[in-house]
Amino acid sequence: MELDELHSRLVPFCREMYANKAADVTDVTKMPGHAGFSFGFTVESAGSCESWYIRLPPPGVKWQGTADVLRQVAVLNALDGGPVPHCSVRWSGDEPRWFGSPYFIVPKLHGDVVGLTSDGWVSRLDVETRRDMARQAMTALAHVHEVDPNQASYLGSPIEFADDVVRWDRFVEKAADAQRLSLVPNVRKLLLDGIPTDAPIGIFHGDFQWANLFYSLQGELLAVIDWELVGIGATLNDVGWIATFNDPAAWAPGRNVGTVMPLADELIEMYAAALGRPVPDLNWYRALAAYKFAIITGFNLMLHRRGKRPDPSWEDTKHSIEPLLERAGALLQG
């Protein structure tokens, strides 16, 4: 949706929600990120000024799976009243009257996600502050996993372990630079042969990593954001995911992994401390995360090169496809 069109839709919406026919909408902007279907805007009404964030599904797709923005509403509502920092939903709906699609709106935060470059804002904080930021994140994750999934029944049934491996097959077939994915069959077999038999099931975030953790510039965790991949299933997948993103052995040189925030083993220890009990061996979950992201990279590289979703960052990330798969194999083989 173009910004002018969104503005024209937001004005009557906000005037009705604010019960003020003189309410004005300003500063409609596209928010940063890969999806590109999130926008910020400000409402001036009766002398007050409030900033908001609206999420819409991608245009031209079925409102299912990750394009079903009401899945995010379900989990955000389930977190209300609990200890997980998050953005409470102010307005949401599935009626097309306002925006032509389902939508949800939350307050716009002031701060930033963690940047992992050596010259980013986080790198200028002291080491203990950064360690505390990580501790806040892993504590929040433990609290997410303790939420009763029945409070978010809209998310559906738990994802089976085997399904979480084989559902990526169709993306392998469409990936660019197919030669980089030559280890996929071997890692896939190792994952299926080593499926955990006893694992905690609950709400998982699906993409729990620094880019989806929003902090004040002083290092206070303000919200876990971007719940697009939320679901019910093995909660330790989230731990494996953030561990992989902080495991230098899984990435090509030059990715700045581990130069700003704590490494995987320390993050796992923080999670176990917050949970109050040891966690099972996480190698399988870490391997699955590396396997998934290698395939995701190949698929998104294809979308970029075909102009379907341009994002040149995937041309850099592609160099980590082989290291990710090699690390997955090493973890699964002990």
N, C-alpha and C positions, 0 to 999 in steps of 0.2 A: 504494500500500500504506500502510495506517495505521501509525503508529509502534508501537502496541501489538502489532500482528500481526508487524511486522518484528522487534521485540524477541524475541517468542516463537520466531521462526525463527532468529535469530542465536545464541541461547543454546546449542541443541544443536550448531549448526555450529561455534561457537568452541570448545566443549568437545571436539569431535572433532579440530579442527585443532590445538588446543593440547595435546591428549592429557592433558587435565585435567578430570575430571568436576566439579570445584569452580569452574571458571572462571566469572566473572560478567561480564555485559554491562551497561554503564550509558551514560548520556548519548546515547541514540539521538535524533538530531535531523535535520531536513530541512535540506539544504545550500542556500545561496542560489543564485539563477540562474533562468533562464527555463524550463528543462526540468522541474525539480521532481521528478526521479526519482533523485536522488543524496542519500545520507544519510551522516552521520558517526556513529561510535559508539566506545566505549572498552571495552577488555577488561582486567579485573584477573585475573591468574593467577600463582600461586606468588610473590606479593610484587612482581610487576612490573605496570606499567600502560602499555598501548599504545593509541594512538588510530588509527582506520582510517576509510577512505572507501569506500563501496560504491556501485557504479553498476548500476542495473537498467533494463531497457527500459520504455517507457511501457506502461501496462496496456491491454489490448484491441487491440493492433496486431500485425501480422505482424513477426516478428523478422528484418526485412530492412532494407537501407540504413542510415539513421541509427539505427534501432531495434535494429540488430544490434550489441550492445555488444562482441562478440568481435572486431569490426574494430578497436576501440581496443586490445584486448589484443594483436592482431597487430603494430600499429605500436609500442606500448610495449615489447614484447619485442624488436623489431628495433633499438630505440634502446639497449638494454642494452649496456654496455661501451663506448659511444661518448661523445662530448663534449656531447651535447644534454642539458641539465638536464630531468629528467622523473621521474615516479613509477613505479618498477618494480612490476609486478604481483606481489602475494604469493599470492593465490588467484584462480582463475577456473574457470568451467565452464559447460557447456550442459545439465547434468542438472537437471530440475525438482525434484529431491528436497528441496533446501534452501529455495529462494525461489520456486519455481513458474515460473522463467524462467532464462535465462542471466544471468550476473553476473560482475563482477570487483571485486576489493578491492585497494586500494593504501594505503600509509601516509598518514595525514592530516598535512598540512603546517601550519606555524605562520607566518603572515605575511598577505599580502593581495594582491589584484590591484590594478592601477593604477586609481585613481579620478581622473577628469578634471575634477572640480569645483574651483573656486578655493579651497575650504576643506577639501579632502581631504588625507589624510596625505602623499601624494606632493608636493603643492604646498609643503609645509613643508621639503622637502629642497632643498639648493642646486642651482643650475642645472647645474653640472658633474656632480653625482651623477645627476641626471635624464638628462643626456646619456649618461652611462655605462650607465644602465639600458637606454636605447634601443640602445646599441651591443651590449650583452649579448644583447638580443632579436634583433637582426638577424644577429648572429654565430650564434646558436643556429639561426635559420631557414636560414642558408646550410649549416650542418651537417646539418640535416634533409634538405635537398635533395641532399646528397651520399651519403645512405644508399642502398645497393643495393636497389631495389624488390623484387628476388627474395627478400630476407629477409622480406618481408611479402606473399607470394604470395596469402594469403587475401583480400587487397583486390581481386583480380581484374585485369581488363584495363584499360589506360589509357582515360580518357574522351576521346572525340574532340572537337575544338574546336567544330565545328558543333553537336554534341549538347549541349555546355555552354552554348550560346546558346538553342536551341529548347526545351530541357527545362523552361524556365520559363514556357512558353506557358500551360500548364494552370493555373498559379497566378495569371496575369493574369486569366483568366476568372472566378476566384472572389474576386478582391480587392475590398475595400471602397473607397469613394470612387474609383470607376473613372475619373472625370474627371481625377484627378491623374496618371493613367497615360497621358494622351493622346499623349505623345511616345514611348511604347514601340515602336510599329511603325517609326518612323524610326530609332531607335537600334538596334533589332534588325537592320534591313537594313544599316546601316553596319557593325555587328559582323560580320555574315556576309560582307559584301563585303571586309572587311579582315583576314580570318583570317591569323595569322602562318604562314609556311611553314617556318620553322626555329626550333624552340624546345626547350629542355631538358625532358625528361620524367623524372619520378621521383615520389617520395612527396610529397604536398602535405598541409598541415594542414587547409585548407578554411575556417578561421575564425580566422586569425592576426591578432589585435588585442589591445589592452591588457587587455581583460576576461579573456583566456585566457592571461595571463602572470602567474605567481605569484611574488612577491618577498618576501624578508625585509623587515622595516620599516627596514632600513639600506640597501636598494636592491640586494641580491644576488638575481639570478634563480635561483629554486629549482626551477622546473618550468614547462615548456610544458604546459598542461592543456587539457581538453575537446577531445578528438580525434574528436568525433562525426561530423564531415564529412570525415574523412580519406579519401584515395583515391590512385590513381595517375593522373597526368596532367601538365599543364603546370605546372611548379613556380612559374613567375613569377606565376601567379594569386595566390599568397600575398603576393607583394610588391605587386601591384596592390591587394590587399585592404587591407593595413595602410596603404598610401599613401592610399587613399580615406578611411579613417577618420581621417587626419591632414591632410586637404586642406580648409581652410576654405571654398574655392569650391564644394564639393560639398554643403554643409549650410546649413540655414536659420540665421539669426542666433540667438545664444543657446545654441549647442550646446557652447561652450567648446573647440572644436577649435583646437588649436595654442596654447592658453594655458598648458599644463602641460608637455607633452612635445614633442620636436622635430617639425618639419613633414615632409611627404612627401619633398621633394627631399633633405633631409639623411638621412632613413631609407634612401632608395635608395642614396645614396653609402656609407652604412655597410654595407649588404648587399653591394655590389660590392667594397668593401675586404675584407670577410670572405671573399668567394668567391675573391678574387684575380684577378678579370678583369672587364672591362666587361660590363654586361648590355645586351641589345637594348633598343630603344625600348619603353618600358613603357606608352605611352598606351593601347594596345589592352586590356591587362590591367587598367589602372586604370578604363577605361570599362566593361569587363565587370563589374568589382566594383560600380561605382556602379549599373549596370543591374540587377544581381542584387538588391542591397539595397533598391532602390526597390520592386521587385516583392515581395520578402520582407516589406517593411513593409506593403504593401497587403494581403497575404495574412494576416499576423499581426493586422492591425487587424480583419479580418473575423472571425478566430477569437476575438479579444477581445470584440468587440461581440455575437457570438452566444453568448458564455458558454462556448465550448469550451475556451478557454485564456485566462482573464482575466489581463490585464496592461495596466494603464492607461498604461504608458510609451509604448505605440504611438500613443496619442492625441497625444503630443508629437512623436514621430518622424515622424508623417505629414506634418508641415510641410516635411520635407526631401525628400519624394518628387520634387517638381518640380525642385528644385535638383540632386539627384543625376542625374536624367535630362538636364538641361541641361548639366551638367558632362560627362557621358558623351559627348554629342553634340559638345561643344566639343573634347574630347580627340581624338575620332575624325576631326574635320575640320581638325585642326592649329591 
